[in-house]
Amino acid sequence: MVAHYVDNEVSRLKTVMLHRPGPELARLTPRNNDSLLFDGIPWVGRAQAEHDAFAEALRGRGVEVLYLGQLLVETLAVTEARRDLIGGVLDDRRLGDALRNRVGEYLADQDPQRLADVLMAGLAHEEMKPGPGGLVYQMMDRHDFVIDPLPNLLFTRDSSVWVRDRVAITSLAMPARVRETSLTQAIYRHHPRFAGTETVFNPGLEHVEGGDVLLLAPGVLAVGVGERTTPAGAERLARRVFAADLARTILAVPIAQERATMHLDTVCTMVDVDAVVMYPNVADTLQAWTVTADPDGEPVVTQPRPFLVAAAEAMGIDRLRIIDTGLDPVTAEREQWDDGNNTLALAPRLCVAYERNVETNAQLDRAGVEVIAISGSELGSGRGGPRCMSCPIEREPG
């Protein structure tokens, strides 16, 4: 067993899980990119090169990089994991009996590497040739997928988040992403590295996504509530972390339900123990409901207050410093859209950010925060930055 532990956003990062983009990105077309939640059609080779540079920047600062794809291949060597994942694919009501049987036979014939590729990149209609019988297959368009690809696996933050020594395997809201957590769950349940890992949240519960969960300080979580994480999901997470004694305070933070602010970490991320980089358009209006537990473990909810005030109080500090995204409203809006707020802290006052957000990075530098700037022209087409693309598995305790 390897110890894994994360109780805050900014202490020294020791281990992280990434997903190097692969064939699943090549499945994107102008016809399906919207339904698969991408704004454009990424240049796959360039996206891979950018991601490799991101991973190398982390390694250069002493971070161990684990790859979801490789962990999945190793997990599929476990018979039970293989059975569970194939069974999950076959549980798709779109298939019908004839196609389901054929898909089951096809998947059973694959070695762990090929099976992992199919689970991540999907299976196209024409790849089933010679085609099976059955009405479903015959009525499919030749461009349809028998198994849908998962291009958003790139954003490993969303499908799991560690809270101290337990992992929350999340419940993703968008249909295009639901199957991602079956892969994550299999890895945490069956891979030898994670033997004995306890979960604090599981798929199938109310919707919670990792991009909405900020570990502001040991024992203090902020949970964005909006397009992806529901109030019921935030309450369920609160109940579970309270019951496991993983936190004492949850801040439920409503965010605008629009694409530009789909997760809390698109408007606010931490870069120091008392500092956030934050979209100025929401800094003065963002509210938070404070949730604590009564002696019986039942959530107690206070009336909303300004997020910055509630957060500082819960963290036990005088104030939470703000570093603005950009210097003027137009620049701030542009850089927020380009994930200027979505930084990944490697240590206090050290973060990774996209190089194109020039003004935000300059603001960080003026505030004494060292920025490791990476390219993201193709990686950003899925609307996610360095924090979205990383799931911290071990940090030094806060």
Rosetta blueprint (number, residue, H / E / L):
1 M L
2 V L
3 A L
4 H L
5 Y E
6 V E
7 D L
8 N L
9 E L
10 V L
11 S L
12 R L
13 L E
14 K E
15 T E
16 V E
17 M E
18 L E
19 H L
20 R L
21 P L
22 G L
23 P H
24 E H
25 L H
26 A H
27 R L
28 L L
29 T L
30 P L
31 R L
32 N L
33 N L
34 D L
35 S L
36 L L
37 L L
38 F L
39 D L
40 G L
41 I L
42 P L
43 W L
44 V H
45 G H
46 R H
47 A H
48 Q H
49 A H
50 E H
51 H H
52 D H
53 A H
54 F H
55 A H
56 E H
57 A H
58 L H
59 R H
60 G H
61 R L
62 G L
63 V L
64 E E
65 V E
66 L E
67 Y E
68 L H
69 G H
70 Q H
71 L H
72 L H
73 V H
74 E H
75 T H
76 L L
77 A L
78 V L
79 T H
80 E H
81 A H
82 R H
83 R H
84 D H
85 L H
86 I H
87 G H
88 G H
89 V H
90 L H
91 D L
92 D L
93 R L
94 R L
95 L L
96 G H
97 D H
98 A H
99 L H
100 R H
101 N H
102 R H
103 V H
104 G H
105 E H
106 Y H
107 L H
108 A H
109 D L
110 Q L
111 D L
112 P H
113 Q H
114 R H
115 L H
116 A H
117 D H
118 V H
119 L H
120 M H
121 A H
122 G L
123 L E
124 A E
125 H H
126 E H
127 E H
128 M H
129 K L
130 P L
131 G L
132 P L
133 G L
134 G L
135 L H
136 V H
137 Y H
138 Q H
139 M H
140 M L
141 D L
142 R L
143 H L
144 D L
145 F E
146 V E
147 I E
148 D L
149 P L
150 L L
151 P H
152 N H
153 L H
154 L H
155 F L
156 T L
157 R L
158 D L
159 S L
160 S E
161 V E
162 W E
163 V E
164 R E
165 D L
166 R E
167 V E
168 A E
169 I E
170 T L
171 S E
172 L L
173 A L
174 M L
175 P H
176 A H
177 R H
178 V L
179 R L
180 E H
181 T H
182 S H
183 L H
184 T H
185 Q H
186 A H
187 I H
188 Y H
189 R H
190 H H
191 H L
192 P H
193 R H
194 F H
195 A L
196 G L
197 T L
198 E E
199 T E
200 V E
201 F E
202 N L
203 P L
204 G L
205 L L
206 E L
207 H L
208 V E
209 E L
210 G H
211 G H
212 D H
213 V E
214 L E
215 L E
216 L E
217 A E
218 P L
219 G L
220 V E
221 L E
222 A E
223 V E
224 G E
225 V E
226 G L
227 E L
228 R L
229 T L
230 T L
231 P H
232 A H
233 G H
234 A H
235 E H
236 R H
237 L H
238 A H
239 R H
240 R H
241 V H
242 F H
243 A H
244 A L
245 D L
246 L L
247 A L
248 R L
249 T E
250 I E
251 L E
252 A E
253 V E
254 P E
255 I L
256 A L
257 Q L
258 E L
259 R H
260 A H
261 T H
262 M L
263 H L
264 L H
265 D H
266 T H
267 V L
268 C E
269 T E
270 M E
271 V E
272 D E
273 V L
274 D L
275 A E
276 V E
277 V E
278 M E
279 Y L
280 P H
281 N H
282 V H
283 A H
284 D L
285 T L
286 L L
287 Q E
288 A E
289 W E
290 T E
291 V E
292 T E
293 A E
294 D L
295 P L
296 D L
297 G L
298 E L
299 P E
300 V E
301 V E
302 T L
303 Q L
304 P L
305 R E
306 P E
307 F H
308 L H
309 V H
310 A H
311 A H
312 A H
313 E H
314 A H
315 M H
316 G L
317 I L
318 D L
319 R L
320 L L
321 R E
322 I E
323 I E
324 D E
325 T L
326 G L
327 L L
328 D L
329 P H
330 V H
331 T H
332 A H
333 E H
334 R H
335 E H
336 Q H
337 W H
338 D L
339 D L
340 G L
341 N L
342 N L
343 T L
344 L E
345 A E
346 L E
347 A E
348 P L
349 R L
350 L E
351 C E
352 V E
353 A E
354 Y E
355 E L
356 R L
357 N L
358 V H
359 E H
360 T H
361 N H
362 A H
363 Q H
364 L H
365 D H
366 R H
367 A L
368 G L
369 V L
370 E E
371 V E
372 I E
373 A E
374 I E
375 S L
376 G L
377 S L
378 E L
379 L H
380 G H
381 S H
382 G H
383 R L
384 G L
385 G L
386 P L
387 R L
388 C L
389 M L
390 S L
391 C E
392 P E
393 I E
394 E E
395 R E
396 E L
397 P L
398 G L
